[in-house]
């Protein structure tokens, strides 16, 4: 039997085994440590169990970036994406180096296996068994290295995807930064221009204020001097006499104007009476807002009005349009603002015969009512003292004072601090003068706040009632609502 000594083994290794590191470049200065685990599997020993894998590091960094994205500014976000892109490039380089190291390990394992195969043919016995076991271990290492290469290829693909994503995100962030910077510059320029315009406007306003103040002061001084001159030229008693004379002249002029209008109406009525001497009825009353018209019998043969059918109409001044006044079916009709500028007509049907009466001309407006309403329009809310006479077509028992608020957006009826009705202007709201009711009708109006809730309100004067109607209709018109009485929007042809 041949005895194999230690020196012989060293000699065989030196002669038969070629140098395996002559054409191989190792990534590290030492060969990795391996150990046999369960089921005789070869496992690579890890130096530090806390060191994370490249895939876990990339996933953690990506999660942190997405989590902080909402809290970062645009510039910080761009910086983070730049860092992430650099990290992805570094990871890609590391993957390339690890791929090269894997290739070097394959070459080393192949040469080691070849050396063991060469040595296997030269030894026998137990040494040969050890060499076969070493060859099996090398083959197992090669298989495991192949699996590791597959994992590295997959990680490399994921790293490439992440690098492309971070690169695109970095470009998007850079574009967003540029857009935000351009927008901020535009806003700054706009703000500067606005500030400059405001400064110019303030300077112009101060200049005009100084000029107007100086002019007002000069005019005031002139008026004071003129007043002093008049005071020196005239005695106080003479000035008072002149004022009284002017007032008397104005009063006489107004009376003459009223008398002239009355004479013209009487002349028109007399002419019409001569033409229609057989009329059974006539209209009586002042044909101006704030008054009322009443049908009066003009003949002893006139039937009783309680047995007749009565209907009032509004006719345009040209006579080409006639509107039925809903609810106006009584001998007395109180004029309201809608009637101004129109001719009123009433049809009386008795014993199969229809009698038509009309006013002598269009209804005149009330003196001073327009300027009074214009003064009230400047207020946000106007209050009128009223008394509720009817509620939902039934007599109202209480006669206490209520407050009728006419606002720019709504109408409200209150008693002290209690709100009885409060409604905004709408298509279901109605407001008009009371149609009929005797001498008190010119001071009362009908208000339907909404369907199922209506009131008849009595005002302190005719002027207050007409002003409330005109004011409410004007505010409603500003809200694109036509505020009128029942069926006032429907017109009938002549």
C-alpha positions in Angstrom: 0.0 0.0 0.0 1.3 3.4 -0.9 1.6 5.7 2.0 0.6 9.3 1.3 2.4 11.7 3.5 1.8 15.4 4.1 4.7 16.3 2.0 3.3 14.3 -0.9 0.0 16.0 -0.7 1.6 19.4 -0.7 3.7 18.3 -3.7 0.7 17.0 -5.6 -1.2 20.2 -4.9 1.7 22.3 -6.1 2.3 20.2 -9.3 -1.2 19.3 -10.3 -3.4 22.2 -9.2 -2.9 25.3 -11.3 -3.1 28.8 -9.9 -6.7 29.7 -10.1 -6.3 33.4 -9.2 -4.1 34.3 -12.1 -6.9 35.6 -14.4 -9.6 36.3 -11.8 -10.3 39.7 -10.1 -12.1 39.3 -6.7 -14.5 42.0 -5.5 -13.4 41.5 -2.0 -10.1 40.5 -0.3 -11.5 37.2 1.2 -13.5 34.2 0.1 -17.1 34.2 1.5 -17.9 32.1 4.5 -20.2 29.1 4.0 -21.8 26.7 6.4 -24.0 23.6 6.1 -27.5 24.1 7.3 -30.5 21.8 7.7 -30.9 19.1 5.0 -27.3 19.5 4.1 -27.9 22.9 2.4 -25.0 25.2 2.0 -25.8 28.7 3.4 -23.7 31.8 3.3 -22.9 33.1 6.8 -23.9 36.7 7.4 -21.5 38.9 9.4 -24.2 41.4 10.6 -27.9 40.3 10.8 -29.1 43.9 11.1 -27.8 44.8 7.6 -30.8 45.2 5.2 -30.8 43.9 1.7 -30.7 46.2 -1.3 -34.4 45.6 -2.1 -35.5 46.4 1.4 -33.4 49.6 1.4 -35.0 50.7 -1.9 -38.5 49.9 -0.6 -37.9 51.8 2.6 -36.5 54.9 0.9 -39.4 54.9 -1.6 -42.0 54.7 1.2 -40.3 57.5 3.1 -40.3 59.7 0.0 -44.0 59.0 -0.7 -44.9 59.7 3.0 -43.0 63.0 3.1 -44.2 64.2 -0.3 -47.3 65.9 1.2 -45.3 67.7 3.8 -42.4 68.9 1.6 -42.4 72.1 -0.4 -41.9 72.0 -4.2 -38.2 72.8 -3.8 -37.6 70.2 -1.1 -39.5 67.7 -3.1 -37.2 68.3 -6.1 -34.1 68.0 -3.8 -35.4 64.7 -2.4 -36.1 63.3 -5.9 -32.5 64.3 -6.9 -31.1 62.4 -3.9 -33.4 59.5 -4.7 -32.1 59.5 -8.3 -28.5 59.5 -7.0 -29.3 56.7 -4.6 -30.8 54.7 -7.5 -27.7 55.2 -9.6 -25.5 54.1 -6.7 -27.7 51.0 -6.3 -27.5 50.3 -10.0 -23.7 50.5 -9.8 -23.6 48.2 -6.8 -25.8 45.7 -8.7 -23.4 45.8 -11.6 -20.4 45.2 -9.3 -22.2 42.4 -7.6 -23.0 40.9 -11.0 -19.3 41.1 -11.8 -18.4 39.5 -8.5 -20.9 36.7 -9.2 -19.3 36.1 -12.6 -15.9 35.9 -10.8 -17.3 33.4 -8.3 -18.5 31.2 -11.2 -15.1 31.2 -12.8 -13.5 30.4 -9.4 -15.9 27.5 -8.7 -15.3 26.1 -12.2 -11.5 26.2 -11.8 -11.8 24.8 -8.3 -14.0 21.9 -9.6 -11.5 21.2 -12.4 -8.7 21.1 -9.9 -10.6 18.7 -7.7 -11.4 16.5 -10.6 -7.8 16.4 -11.6 -6.8 15.6 -8.1 -9.5 12.9 -7.8 -7.8 10.8 -10.4 -4.5 10.8 -8.6 -5.6 9.9 -5.1 -7.4 6.9 -3.6 -9.0 5.8 -0.4 -10.3 8.2 2.1 -8.7 11.2 0.4 -10.7 10.4 -2.7 -13.9 10.3 -0.8 -13.0 13.7 0.7 -12.3 15.1 -2.8 -15.7 13.8 -4.0 -17.5 15.4 -1.1 -15.7 18.7 -1.9 -16.7 18.4 -5.5 -20.4 17.9 -4.4 -20.1 20.9 -2.2 -18.7 23.0 -5.0 -21.6 21.9 -7.3 -24.0 22.8 -4.6 -22.3 26.2 -4.3 -22.6 26.6 -8.0 -26.4 25.9 -7.9 -26.9 28.3 -5.0 -24.8 30.9 -6.8 -27.0 30.5 -9.9 -30.1 31.1 -7.8 -28.5 34.1 -6.3 -27.8 35.4 -9.7 -31.5 35.1 -10.6 -32.4 37.1 -7.6 -29.7 39.7 -8.5 -31.1 40.0 -12.0 -34.6 40.6 -10.6 -33.3 43.2 -8.1 -31.4 44.8 -10.9 -34.6 45.1 -13.0 -36.5 46.6 -10.0 -33.6 49.0 -9.4 -33.8 50.1 -13.1 -37.5 50.7 -12.8 -37.1 52.7 -9.6 -34.3 54.7 -11.2 -36.5 55.5 -14.2 -39.4 56.4 -11.9 -37.2 58.7 -9.8 -35.7 60.3 -12.9 -39.2 61.0 -14.3 -40.3 62.3 -10.9 -37.2 64.5 -10.6 -37.9 66.0 -14.1 -41.6 66.6 -13.1 -40.5 68.2 -9.9 -38.1 70.4 -11.7 -40.8 71.4 -14.2 -43.1 72.1 -11.3 -40.5 74.3 -9.6 -40.0 76.2 -12.8 -43.7 76.7 -13.2 -44.2 77.8 -9.6 -41.2 80.2 -9.9 -42.7 81.7 -13.1 -46.1 82.0 -11.5 -44.6 83.6 -8.3 -42.7 86.1 -10.5 -45.9 86.9 -12.4 -47.8 87.3 -9.1 -45.1 89.6 -7.7 -45.1 91.7 -10.8 -48.9 91.9 -10.7 -48.8 92.9 -7.0 -46.2 95.5 -7.7 -48.4 97.0 -10.5 -51.5 96.9 -8.2 -49.6 98.6 -5.4 -48.3 101.2 -7.9 -51.9 101.8 -9.2 -53.2 102.1 -5.6 -50.5 104.6 -4.7 -51.2 106.7 -7.8 -55.0 106.6 -7.0 -54.3 107.7 -3.4 -52.1 110.5 -4.6 -54.8 111.6 -7.1 -57.4 111.3 -4.4 -55.4 113.5 -2.0 -54.7 116.0 -4.7 -58.4 116.2 -5.6 -59.4 116.3 -2.0 -57.1 119.3 -1.4 -58.4 121.1 -4.4 -62.1 120.4 -3.6 -61.6 121.3 0.0 -60.0 124.6 -1.0 -62.8 125.3 -3.5 -65.5 124.4 -0.9 -63.8 126.7 1.6 -63.8 129.6 -0.9 -67.4 129.0 -1.8 -68.4 128.9 1.9 -66.5 132.2 2.5 -68.3 133.8 -0.4 -71.7 132.6 0.9 -70.9 133.9 4.4 -69.9 137.3 2.9 -73.1 137.4 0.8 -75.2 136.6 3.9 -73.5 139.3 5.9 -74.1 141.8 3.1 -77.8 140.9 2.9 -78.1 141.1 6.7 -76.6 144.6 6.6 -78.8 145.8 3.7 -82.1 144.5 5.1 -83.8 144.5 8.4 -84.8 141.1 9.8 -88.6 142.0 9.7 -88.4 142.8 5.9 -86.6 139.4 5.2 -89.4 137.6 7.2 -92.1 139.4 5.2 -90.5 138.4 1.9 -90.4 134.8 3.0 -94.0 134.9 4.0 -94.9 136.4 0.6 -93.0 133.7 -1.2 -94.8 131.0 0.7 -98.2 132.6 0.0 -97.3 132.8 -3.7 -96.3 129.2 -3.8 -99.6 128.2 -2.1 -101.7 130.2 -4.4 -99.8 128.8 -7.4 -100.5 125.2 -6.2 -104.2 126.0 -5.7 -104.5 127.5 -9.1 -102.9 124.4 -10.7 -105.3 122.1 -8.8 -108.2 124.3 -9.8 -107.1 124.2 -13.4 -106.9 120.4 -13.4 -110.2 120.2 -11.7 -111.8 122.5 -14.3 -110.3 120.5 -17.1 -111.7 117.3 -15.7 -115.1 118.9 -15.1 -115.1 120.1 -18.7 -114.3 116.7 -20.0 -117.0 115.2 -17.8 -119.6 117.7 -19.0 -118.7 117.0 -22.6 -119.1 113.3 -22.0 -122.3 113.9 -20.1 -123.7 115.8 -23.0 -122.8 112.9 -25.3 -124.1 110.2 -22.9 -127.0 112.0 -21.2 -128.8 108.6 -20.7 -126.1 107.1 -18.4 -127.5 105.6 -15.3 -124.2 105.7 -13.3 -121.1 107.9 -13.0 -117.7 107.8 -11.4 -117.0 110.0 -8.4 -113.7 110.7 -6.8 -110.3 112.4 -7.2 -108.5 110.6 -10.0 -105.1 110.6 -8.3 -103.1 108.1 -6.3 -104.1 108.2 -2.6 -107.8 108.6 -3.4 -110.6 106.2 -4.3 -113.2 106.0 -7.0 -116.9 105.2 -6.3 -119.8 104.4 -8.6 -122.7 106.8 -8.0 -126.2 106.5 -9.5 -126.9 109.5 -11.8 -130.6 108.7 -12.4 -133.6 107.7 -10.3 -134.1 104.8 -12.6 -130.7 103.3 -11.9 -130.9 99.8 -10.4 -129.4 99.1 -7.0 -125.7 98.4 -7.3 -126.0 95.5 -4.8 -127.9 93.6 -7.5 -125.4 94.4 -10.3 -122.2 92.6 -11.4 -119.2 95.0 -11.2 -115.7 94.5 -12.6 -112.8 97.0 -12.7 -110.1 97.1 -15.4 -106.9 98.9 -16.1 -106.6 100.3 -19.6 -103.4 101.7 -21.2 -103.3 105.3 -22.1 -103.3 104.3 -25.8 -106.4 102.1 -25.2 -104.9 99.0 -26.8 -104.4 96.9 -23.7 -106.9 96.1 -20.9 -106.0 94.2 -17.7 -108.6 92.7 -15.4 -108.1 93.7 -11.7 -108.7 90.5 -9.8 -111.0 91.0 -6.8 -112.1 94.5 -7.8 -115.8 93.8 -7.9 -117.2 96.4 -5.6 -118.6 99.9 -6.2 -115.6 101.4 -4.4 -112.0 101.0 -5.7 -109.0 102.4 -3.9 -106.2 103.5 -6.4 -102.8 102.0 -6.1 -99.4 102.7 -7.7 -100.0 100.3 -10.6 -102.9 102.5 -11.7 -100.8 105.6 -12.2 -100.6 106.6 -15.9 -103.5 104.3 -16.8 -107.2 104.8 -17.4 -109.5 102.9 -15.1 -112.7 101.3 -16.6 -115.5 99.6 -14.8 -118.2 97.4 -16.4 -121.6 97.2 -14.7 -123.9 94.4 -15.8 -127.6 94.8 -14.8 -130.7 93.2 -16.3 -128.7 91.8 -19.3 -127.3 95.3 -20.1 -123.7 96.3 -19.7 -122.7 99.9 -18.8 -119.1 100.9 -19.1 -117.6 103.9 -17.2 -114.1 105.2 -17.5 -112.0 107.9 -15.9 -111.5 111.2 -17.7 -107.8 110.5 -18.2 -104.9 108.6 -16.8 -104.5 108.4 -13.0 -102.2 111.1 -11.6 -99.4 110.3 -9.2 -99.5 111.6 -5.6 -97.7 114.9 -5.0 -94.2 114.3 -3.4 -94.6 110.5 -3.2 -91.8 109.8 -5.7 -89.2 111.9 -3.9 -90.3 110.3 -0.6 -89.8 106.8 -2.0 -86.4 107.8 -3.4 -85.3 108.9 0.0 -86.5 105.6 1.5 -84.7 103.5 -1.1 -81.3 104.5 0.3 -82.1 102.7 3.6 -81.5 98.9 4.0 -84.7 98.3 5.9 -87.8 100.6 6.2 -90.4 100.3 9.0 -94.1 101.1 8.9 -96.6 101.0 11.8 -99.6 98.9 10.8 -102.7 97.2 12.2 -103.7 93.7 11.1 -107.4 93.8 10.1 -107.6 90.3 8.4 -105.4 87.2 8.4 -106.1 84.4 5.9 -109.4 86.1 4.9 -110.7 86.1 8.5 -111.1 89.1 10.7 -108.2 89.6 13.1 -109.2 90.1 16.7 -106.3 92.1 18.0 -105.9 95.8 17.1 -102.4 96.3 18.5 -99.7 98.0 16.6 -97.4 95.9 14.5 -94.3 96.8 12.5 -94.1 96.1 8.7 -90.4 95.8 7.6 -89.7 96.3 3.9 -86.1 95.2 3.2 -84.0 94.9 0.1 -84.2 91.0 0.2 -87.3 90.2 2.3 -90.5 91.5 4.0 -91.1 90.9 7.7 -94.1 91.5 10.0 -93.4 91.8 13.7 -95.0 92.6 17.0 -92.4 93.8 19.5 -89.8 91.0 19.4 -92.1 88.4 18.0 -91.9 87.7 14.2 -95.3 86.8 12.8 -94.2 86.4 9.2 -90.9 86.7 7.4 -90.4 85.8 3.8 -87.9 86.6 1.0 -89.2 87.9 -2.3 -90.5 85.0 -4.4 -92.9 84.3 -7.2 -95.5 83.2 -4.7 -95.5 86.5 -2.9 -98.3 89.0 -3.7 -98.7 92.7 -2.7 -101.3 95.2 -3.8 -103.8 97.7 -2.5 -107.1 96.5 -0.9 -109.7 96.3 -3.7 -112.8 97.8 -2.2 -113.7 98.3 1.4 -115.0 101.9 1.6 -113.2 105.0 2.8 -110.5 103.0 4.6 -109.3 101.2 1.5 -106.8 103.8 0.4 -104.9 103.2 3.7 -104.9 99.3 3.5 -102.9 96.8 1.5 -103.1 93.0 0.8 -100.0 91.0 1.4 -99.7 87.3 0.7 -96.4 86.2 2.2 -96.7 82.7 0.8 -99.4 80.3 -0.2 -101.7 79.8 2.7 -100.6 82.9 4.6 -102.1 86.3 3.8 -102.8 89.6 5.6 -104.8 92.8 5.2 -102.8 95.6 6.8 -104.0 99.1 7.7 -101.4 102.0 7.6 -101.3 105.3 9.4 -101.9 107.3 6.1 -102.4 106.9 2.4 -98.9 108.1 1.8 -97.3 105.4 4.0 -99.4 102.7 2.3 -98.5 103.7 -1.2 -94.8 104.2 -0.3 -94.7 100.7 1.2 -96.2 99.2 -2.0 -93.8 101.1 -4.3 -90.7 100.4 -2.1 -91.5 96.6 -1.9 -92.0 96.4 -5.6 -88.8 98.2 -6.4 -86.8 95.9 -4.0 -88.5 92.8 -5.5 -87.7 94.0 -9.0 -84.0 94.3 -8.0 -84.3 90.6 -7.1 -85.9 89.7 -10.5 -89.3 89.3 -8.9 -92.5 91.1 -10.2 -94.5 91.8 -7.1 -98.2 92.4 -7.9 -101.7 91.5 -6.8 -103.6 88.3 -7.7 -103.7 87.8 -11.5 -102.2 91.2 -12.2 -99.7 89.7 -14.5 -102.4 88.4 -16.8 -103.7 90.9 -19.3 -106.8 90.7 -21.5 -107.1 92.0 -25.1 -109.4 94.8 -25.9 
